[in-house]
Amino acid sequence: MPSRSPARSLSPSDFAYSRERFRELTESALATALALGASDAVAEVSEGVGLSVSVRKGETENVERNRDKSISVTVYAGQRRGNASSSDFSAAALEQTVRAAYDIARFTAEDTAAGLPDADDLATGASAERDLDLFHPWPIDAEAAIAIATECEAAALGVDRRITNSEGAGVSAQQSHFYAANTRGFGAGYASSRHSISVAPIASLPKKGGDDMQRDAWYTSMRSADELAAPAAVGRYAAERALSRLGSRKIKTCEVPVLYESSLATGLLGAYVQATSGGSLYRKSSFLEGCLGKTVLADHLDVREDPHLQRGKGSAPFDDEGVVTKRRDIVSAGVAETYFLSSYSARKLGMKTTGHAGGSHNLVFSSRRTAPGDDLPAMLKKLGRGLFVIELMGQGVNYVTGDYSRGAAGFWVEGGEIAYPVHEITIAGNLREMFRRIVAVGADVYTTGSKTTGSVLVERMKIAGA
């Protein structure tokens, strides 16, 4: 059972350790590593505090309060690397952790790509201390969080008598901070927060042979609780989505245009990131290997990155290695302008780091053809006759070949209008072709995590049905 704690609101004072204390711990770890004979070292200290609650059918199911802390030390002995971590911040434990990392490094095989980033690539001064407005602790206690979750679920259940059940609603308030430093002069850290409200209602309709039951879910997630959608609005929208899926049918196998709902379309962008990330490239396990400077998307498409977006979910002044982040064009007019590289993967490829250790930062996928009026109804008109997808299942993507096959559910569209819901189908294609067959991106922009896009229309895909 999750632990229960007294009703108490979260605040910055909930952190047990100060930034200054974190800095002292990293400096001590680095000094110990150098004294042992390490050629280089990096240390990172972090702490996270949070509150999560869940309710189901009006009853409280869980109240969880988490508090986590960790110190991670990476030591280099030439081109040999060792890492160790601990949740004990005592002096003895810290020394033991550093020694463990050093011992691992001494007996590890040499790797010519191993090592810290070059000093010139590291964030320093103003670039390391850039304030991106990422920390907004939510002053909420368990009782208030339960009330919000209950309101959200009640709103879903109250939309229609056909909303007969619920998988529950939840509220989460999370905040954390860290400090990282290395022996090449980098030392910085910051605090951040992430809060959310979610609900998953179930709609049912009696029919011959048993009830037709459909589930859907919705959520809102922001750095600041002030920017979260209203709990009742989240509940109502989730219920409407579940209701819209009642009466779902199977369709015959066909080959038609497919429109991805904006909340799902970010998955296509994620697939592109995966295929052009250093790990996939140097292992030669990507269908986009060697694509730099070549056409990878339709020529009206762009992908841009802004790591310095205020309150952005993927914002960061520096990456996981301390390398300064920069605004950049990832894809311009369909042409790949850069990869996503850490210092290690860059060395493996004979290139320079792009500041992507740990992943991408606030990507925006857009089309030069998109007009302000290209909302979802307009995108359905562009689709004409085909499939509008609102749910994907399974992990059917082969990044070596680009083959793509996912279970799906959504709506059949005729004459630019939704005709009826469909389920138990599979959509298939090859990502290399799919990327070039994207004919439109909607103005119905949605952000999932660190990726933003409107709905995406693919000219043609195979649909496996009945």
C-alpha positions as CSV (number, residue, x, y, z in Angstrom):
1,M,0.0,0.0,0.0
2,P,1.3,3.5,-0.7
3,S,2.3,5.5,2.3
4,R,-0.2,8.0,3.7
5,S,0.9,11.3,5.2
6,P,-0.8,14.2,6.9
7,A,-2.4,16.8,4.7
8,R,0.4,19.2,3.9
9,S,1.0,21.4,1.0
10,L,4.1,21.3,-1.2
11,S,6.4,24.3,-1.2
12,P,10.1,25.1,-2.0
13,S,10.8,24.6,1.7
14,D,10.0,20.9,1.1
15,F,13.4,20.4,-0.3
16,A,15.7,19.0,2.4
17,Y,18.9,20.2,0.7
18,S,20.0,23.6,-0.6
19,R,21.7,24.3,-3.9
20,E,24.8,25.3,-2.0
21,R,24.8,21.9,-0.2
22,F,24.5,20.2,-3.6
23,R,27.4,22.2,-4.9
24,E,29.5,21.2,-1.9
25,L,28.7,17.5,-2.5
26,T,29.7,17.6,-6.1
27,E,32.9,19.5,-5.3
28,S,33.8,16.9,-2.7
29,A,33.1,14.0,-5.1
30,L,35.3,15.6,-7.8
31,A,38.1,16.3,-5.4
32,T,38.1,12.7,-4.2
33,A,38.1,11.3,-7.7
34,L,41.1,13.4,-8.7
35,A,42.9,12.4,-5.5
36,L,42.4,8.8,-6.4
37,G,44.1,9.4,-9.8
38,A,41.1,10.0,-12.1
39,S,41.8,12.0,-15.2
40,D,38.3,13.4,-15.3
41,A,35.1,13.1,-13.3
42,V,31.5,14.4,-13.2
43,A,29.0,14.4,-10.3
44,E,25.3,15.1,-10.2
45,V,23.1,15.4,-7.1
46,S,19.3,15.5,-7.3
47,E,16.3,15.6,-5.0
48,G,12.6,15.2,-5.9
49,V,9.4,15.7,-3.9
50,G,5.9,15.0,-4.9
51,L,2.3,14.3,-4.1
52,S,0.0,12.0,-6.1
53,V,-3.6,11.0,-5.4
54,S,-6.1,8.9,-7.3
55,V,-9.9,8.4,-6.9
56,R,-12.3,6.0,-8.5
57,K,-16.1,6.3,-8.5
58,G,-15.9,9.0,-5.8
59,E,-13.7,7.0,-3.4
60,T,-10.1,7.8,-2.6
61,E,-7.8,5.0,-3.8
62,N,-4.3,6.2,-3.2
63,V,-2.5,9.0,-1.5
64,E,1.3,8.9,-2.2
65,R,4.0,11.3,-1.1
66,N,7.4,10.7,-2.6
67,R,10.8,12.0,-1.6
68,D,13.9,10.8,-3.6
69,K,17.5,11.8,-3.6
70,S,20.5,10.6,-5.4
71,I,24.2,11.3,-6.2
72,S,25.7,9.9,-9.3
73,V,29.5,9.9,-9.9
74,T,31.2,9.1,-13.2
75,V,35.0,8.7,-13.2
76,Y,37.4,8.5,-16.1
77,A,40.8,6.8,-16.0
78,G,42.0,7.9,-19.4
79,Q,39.5,6.4,-21.8
80,R,38.1,4.0,-19.3
81,R,34.8,4.9,-17.6
82,G,33.1,3.9,-14.4
83,N,29.9,5.0,-12.7
84,A,28.3,4.5,-9.3
85,S,25.5,6.1,-7.4
86,S,24.1,6.3,-3.9
87,S,21.1,7.8,-2.0
88,D,23.4,8.3,1.1
89,F,24.9,11.8,1.3
90,S,27.2,11.1,4.2
91,A,30.9,11.7,3.8
92,A,31.8,8.0,4.1
93,A,29.1,7.0,1.6
94,L,30.2,9.6,-0.8
95,E,33.8,8.5,-0.7
96,Q,32.8,4.9,-1.1
97,T,30.7,5.8,-4.2
98,V,33.6,7.6,-5.8
99,R,35.9,4.7,-5.1
100,A,33.4,2.3,-6.6
101,A,33.2,4.4,-9.8
102,Y,37.0,4.6,-9.9
103,D,37.5,0.9,-9.4
104,I,35.0,0.2,-12.2
105,A,36.9,2.6,-14.5
106,R,40.2,0.9,-13.8
107,F,39.0,-2.5,-14.9
108,T,36.8,-1.4,-17.8
109,A,38.0,-1.8,-21.4
110,E,39.2,1.4,-23.1
111,D,36.7,3.2,-25.3
112,T,38.2,5.8,-27.7
113,A,34.9,7.8,-27.7
114,A,34.6,8.0,-23.9
115,G,35.2,11.2,-22.1
116,L,33.7,14.5,-21.0
117,P,32.6,17.1,-23.5
118,D,35.2,19.6,-24.7
119,A,35.4,22.6,-22.5
120,D,34.4,25.0,-25.3
121,D,31.0,23.2,-25.6
122,L,30.1,23.5,-22.0
123,A,27.6,26.0,-20.6
124,T,29.3,28.6,-18.5
125,G,28.3,32.0,-17.0
126,A,25.0,33.4,-18.3
127,S,24.4,30.4,-20.5
128,A,24.5,28.0,-17.6
129,E,22.4,30.2,-15.3
130,R,19.7,31.1,-17.9
131,D,16.3,31.3,-16.1
132,L,13.6,29.5,-18.1
133,D,10.9,29.9,-15.5
134,L,10.6,26.1,-15.0
135,F,9.9,26.0,-11.2
136,H,6.3,26.6,-10.0
137,P,5.6,24.5,-6.8
138,W,1.9,23.8,-6.3
139,P,0.8,24.7,-2.8
140,I,-1.7,21.8,-2.6
141,D,-2.3,19.3,0.2
142,A,-3.8,15.8,-0.1
143,E,-7.3,16.9,0.7
144,A,-7.3,19.6,-2.0
145,A,-5.8,17.2,-4.6
146,I,-8.5,14.6,-3.8
147,A,-11.2,17.2,-4.2
148,I,-9.8,18.2,-7.7
149,A,-9.6,14.5,-8.8
150,T,-13.1,13.9,-7.5
151,E,-14.4,17.0,-9.4
152,C,-12.8,15.8,-12.6
153,E,-14.2,12.3,-12.4
154,A,-17.7,13.5,-11.4
155,A,-17.7,15.8,-14.4
156,A,-17.0,12.8,-16.6
157,L,-19.6,10.6,-15.0
158,G,-22.2,13.4,-15.2
159,V,-22.0,14.0,-19.0
160,D,-24.3,11.1,-20.0
161,R,-26.0,8.1,-18.4
162,R,-23.9,6.0,-20.9
163,I,-20.8,6.9,-18.9
164,T,-21.3,4.0,-16.5
165,N,-17.8,3.4,-15.0
166,S,-14.4,4.9,-14.5
167,E,-10.8,3.7,-14.3
168,G,-10.3,6.7,-12.0
169,A,-8.9,10.2,-11.9
170,G,-5.6,11.4,-10.6
171,V,-3.8,14.6,-9.6
172,S,0.0,14.8,-9.4
173,A,2.2,17.6,-8.1
174,Q,5.9,17.1,-8.6
175,Q,9.0,19.3,-8.1
176,S,12.7,18.6,-8.2
177,H,16.1,20.2,-8.3
178,F,19.7,19.2,-9.1
179,Y,23.2,20.4,-9.4
180,A,25.9,18.9,-11.7
181,A,29.6,19.6,-12.0
182,N,32.7,18.2,-13.8
183,T,36.4,18.7,-13.8
184,R,36.4,20.8,-16.9
185,G,34.9,23.8,-15.2
186,F,31.1,23.2,-15.6
187,G,28.9,23.6,-12.6
188,A,25.2,24.4,-12.6
189,G,21.7,23.3,-11.8
190,Y,18.1,24.4,-11.5
191,A,14.7,23.5,-10.1
192,S,11.7,22.4,-12.1
193,S,8.1,21.3,-11.6
194,R,5.5,19.3,-13.4
195,H,1.8,18.9,-12.4
196,S,-1.1,17.1,-14.0
197,I,-4.8,16.1,-13.8
198,S,-6.1,13.0,-15.6
199,V,-9.2,10.8,-15.9
200,A,-10.3,7.7,-17.8
201,P,-14.0,7.2,-18.1
202,I,-15.8,4.2,-19.6
203,A,-18.9,4.4,-21.8
204,S,-21.2,1.4,-22.3
205,L,-24.3,0.7,-24.4
206,P,-26.4,-2.5,-24.2
207,K,-26.4,-4.6,-27.3
208,K,-27.1,-8.1,-28.4
209,G,-24.4,-10.4,-27.1
210,G,-23.1,-8.1,-24.4
211,D,-22.5,-4.5,-23.7
212,D,-20.5,-2.3,-26.1
213,M,-17.9,-0.8,-23.8
214,Q,-15.4,1.9,-24.8
215,R,-12.7,3.6,-22.7
216,D,-10.9,6.9,-23.4
217,A,-8.8,9.2,-21.3
218,W,-7.6,12.8,-21.2
219,Y,-5.2,14.8,-19.1
220,T,-3.6,18.2,-18.7
221,S,0.0,18.7,-17.7
222,M,1.9,21.9,-17.1
223,R,4.9,23.4,-15.2
224,S,2.6,25.7,-13.4
225,A,-0.7,24.6,-11.8
226,D,-2.2,28.0,-12.9
227,E,-2.0,26.8,-16.5
228,L,-3.7,23.5,-16.0
229,A,-7.1,23.0,-17.7
230,A,-10.1,23.1,-15.4
231,P,-10.8,19.7,-13.8
232,A,-14.4,19.7,-15.0
233,A,-13.3,20.5,-18.5
234,V,-10.9,17.6,-18.5
235,G,-13.6,15.2,-17.2
236,R,-16.2,16.3,-19.8
237,Y,-13.8,16.1,-22.7
238,A,-12.6,12.6,-21.7
239,A,-16.3,11.5,-21.4
240,E,-17.2,12.9,-24.8
241,R,-14.3,11.0,-26.4
242,A,-15.4,7.7,-24.8
243,L,-19.0,8.3,-25.9
244,S,-17.9,9.1,-29.5
245,R,-16.4,5.6,-29.7
246,L,-19.6,3.7,-28.9
247,G,-20.9,1.6,-31.8
248,S,-17.4,1.0,-33.2
249,R,-17.2,-1.2,-36.3
250,K,-14.6,-3.2,-38.1
251,I,-13.8,-2.2,-41.7
252,K,-12.5,-4.1,-44.6
253,T,-8.8,-4.1,-45.6
254,C,-8.0,-1.1,-47.8
255,E,-5.4,1.5,-48.7
256,V,-6.5,5.1,-47.9
257,P,-5.3,8.4,-46.5
258,V,-4.8,8.5,-42.8
259,L,-5.2,11.6,-40.5
260,Y,-3.4,11.4,-37.2
261,E,-5.0,13.3,-34.3
262,S,-2.6,16.0,-33.1
263,S,-2.0,14.3,-29.8
264,L,-0.9,11.2,-31.6
265,A,1.0,12.9,-34.4
266,T,3.8,13.8,-32.0
267,G,4.6,10.1,-32.1
268,L,5.7,10.5,-35.8
269,L,8.0,13.3,-34.7
270,G,9.3,11.0,-31.9
271,A,10.0,8.3,-34.5
272,Y,12.1,10.8,-36.5
273,V,14.1,11.8,-33.4
274,Q,14.8,8.1,-32.6
275,A,15.9,7.4,-36.2
276,T,18.3,10.4,-36.2
277,S,19.7,10.1,-32.7
278,G,23.4,9.3,-32.3
279,G,22.9,5.9,-30.7
280,S,20.9,4.5,-33.6
281,L,23.2,6.1,-36.2
282,Y,26.6,4.8,-34.9
283,R,25.1,1.4,-34.3
284,K,23.9,1.4,-37.9
285,S,20.4,0.5,-36.7
286,S,18.5,3.4,-38.4
287,F,16.6,3.6,-41.7
288,L,17.8,7.2,-41.9
289,E,21.5,6.5,-41.5
290,G,23.5,9.0,-43.5
291,C,20.6,11.3,-44.1
292,L,22.3,14.6,-43.2
293,G,21.8,17.1,-45.9
294,K,19.3,14.9,-47.7
295,T,15.5,15.1,-48.1
296,V,13.8,13.1,-45.3
297,L,10.4,14.7,-45.2
298,A,8.0,16.3,-47.7
299,D,9.5,19.6,-49.0
300,H,6.8,21.7,-47.2
301,L,7.8,20.4,-43.7
302,D,10.0,22.0,-41.1
303,V,11.1,20.8,-37.6
304,R,12.5,23.5,-35.3
305,E,13.9,23.3,-31.8
306,D,13.8,25.9,-29.0
307,P,15.4,24.7,-25.8
308,H,14.9,28.2,-24.2
309,L,11.1,28.4,-24.4
310,Q,9.8,29.9,-21.1
311,R,8.0,27.2,-19.0
312,G,8.5,24.7,-21.9
313,K,8.2,21.0,-20.9
314,G,11.5,20.3,-22.8
315,S,13.3,23.5,-21.9
316,A,16.9,23.3,-20.6
317,P,19.8,25.7,-20.6
318,F,22.2,22.8,-21.0
319,D,21.9,19.1,-21.8
320,D,22.6,16.1,-19.5
321,E,26.4,16.6,-20.0
322,G,26.4,20.3,-19.4
323,V,26.7,21.2,-23.1
324,V,24.9,24.5,-23.9
325,T,21.7,24.1,-25.8
326,K,20.9,26.2,-28.9
327,R,17.9,27.0,-31.0
328,R,18.2,25.3,-34.3
329,D,16.5,24.0,-37.5
330,I,16.3,20.2,-37.3
331,V,14.6,19.9,-40.7
332,S,14.2,22.7,-43.2
333,A,12.0,22.3,-46.3
334,G,12.2,18.6,-45.8
335,V,16.0,18.4,-45.6
336,A,17.8,17.1,-42.5
337,E,20.0,19.8,-41.1
338,T,21.3,18.1,-38.0
339,Y,21.3,14.9,-35.9
340,F,20.6,14.5,-32.2
341,L,24.1,13.8,-30.7
342,S,25.7,13.6,-27.3
343,S,29.5,14.0,-27.1
344,Y,29.9,10.2,-27.0
345,S,27.8,9.5,-30.1
346,A,29.3,12.5,-31.9
347,R,32.8,11.1,-31.4
348,K,31.6,7.7,-32.6
349,L,30.5,9.4,-35.8
350,G,33.4,11.8,-36.2
351,M,31.2,14.8,-35.5
352,K,30.6,17.4,-32.8
353,T,28.0,17.2,-30.1
354,T,24.7,19.0,-30.8
355,G,23.7,19.3,-27.1
356,H,21.3,16.4,-27.1
357,A,22.6,14.2,-24.3
358,G,19.3,13.2,-22.7
359,G,17.1,13.9,-25.8
360,S,15.5,16.7,-27.7
361,H,14.2,20.0,-26.5
362,N,10.8,21.6,-27.5
363,L,10.4,20.4,-31.1
364,V,7.8,22.0,-33.3
365,F,6.7,20.2,-36.5
366,S,5.1,22.4,-39.0
367,S,4.1,22.8,-42.7
368,R,4.6,25.8,-44.9
369,R,1.2,25.0,-46.4
370,T,-0.8,25.3,-43.1
371,A,-3.3,28.1,-43.0
372,P,-4.8,29.7,-39.8
373,G,-8.1,28.1,-40.6
374,D,-6.8,24.5,-40.9
375,D,-8.6,23.3,-37.7
376,L,-9.7,19.7,-37.3
377,P,-12.9,20.0,-39.4
378,A,-10.8,21.5,-42.2
379,M,-8.3,18.7,-41.9
380,L,-11.1,16.2,-42.1
381,K,-12.2,17.9,-45.4
382,K,-8.7,17.5,-46.7
383,L,-8.8,13.8,-45.7
384,G,-12.0,13.3,-47.7
385,R,-12.4,9.6,-47.5
386,G,-10.2,7.6,-45.2
387,L,-9.3,7.0,-41.5
388,F,-9.0,9.5,-38.7
389,V,-6.9,7.8,-36.0
390,I,-7.3,8.8,-32.3
391,E,-5.6,5.8,-30.6
392,L,-2.6,3.7,-31.3
393,M,-1.6,0.4,-29.7
394,G,1.6,-1.7,-29.7
395,Q,5.2,-0.8,-30.4
396,G,5.3,-1.9,-34.1
397,V,8.2,0.2,-35.4
398,N,11.3,-1.3,-36.9
399,Y,13.9,1.5,-36.8
400,V,16.4,-0.6,-38.9
401,T,14.0,-0.9,-41.9
402,G,11.4,1.9,-41.1
403,D,8.6,-0.6,-41.2
404,Y,5.6,0.6,-39.3
405,S,2.6,-1.4,-38.0
406,R,0.4,-0.3,-35.2
407,G,-3.0,-1.4,-33.8
408,A,-5.4,1.5,-34.1
409,A,-8.9,2.9,-33.4
410,G,-10.6,6.0,-34.6
411,F,-13.3,7.1,-37.2
412,W,-14.1,6.3,-40.7
413,V,-14.5,9.6,-42.7
414,E,-16.7,10.0,-45.8
415,G,-17.0,13.3,-47.8
416,G,-14.9,15.1,-45.2
417,E,-17.2,14.2,-42.3
418,I,-17.0,11.5,-39.6
419,A,-19.2,8.6,-40.5
420,Y,-18.8,6.1,-37.7
421,P,-16.2,4.9,-35.2
422,V,-13.9,2.0,-36.1
423,H,-11.7,-0.4,-34.0
424,E,-9.7,-3.6,-34.2
425,I,-7.7,-2.5,-37.2
426,T,-4.0,-2.2,-38.0
427,I,-2.4,0.6,-39.9
428,A,0.9,-0.1,-41.7
429,G,3.5,1.5,-43.9
430,N,7.2,2.4,-44.0
431,L,8.3,5.6,-42.2
432,R,10.7,6.6,-44.9
433,E,7.7,6.7,-47.3
434,M,5.2,8.0,-44.7
435,F,7.4,11.0,-43.9
436,R,7.5,12.0,-47.6
437,R,3.8,11.4,-48.0
438,I,2.7,13.9,-45.4
439,V,0.5,16.2,-47.4
440,A,-0.8,18.5,-44.6
441,V,-0.3,19.5,-41.0
442,G,-3.2,21.2,-39.1
443,A,-3.4,24.4,-37.2
444,D,-4.9,22.4,-34.3
445,V,-1.6,22.4,-32.5
446,Y,-1.1,20.2,-29.4
447,T,1.9,19.7,-27.2
448,T,2.7,16.2,-25.9
449,G,5.8,16.3,-23.6
450,S,8.5,18.3,-25.5
451,K,6.9,17.8,-29.0
452,T,4.4,20.1,-30.7
453,T,2.4,19.5,-33.9
454,G,-1.0,19.8,-35.4
455,S,-2.9,16.8,-36.9
456,V,-0.9,15.1,-39.6
457,L,-2.4,13.8,-42.9
458,V,-0.5,11.0,-44.6
459,E,-1.4,10.6,-48.3
460,R,-1.8,6.8,-48.2
461,M,-1.4,3.9,-45.8
462,K,-2.5,0.3,-45.7
463,I,-5.4,-0.6,-43.3
464,A,-5.8,-4.2,-42.2
465,G,-9.3,-4.8,-41.1
466,A,-11.9,-7.6,-41.3
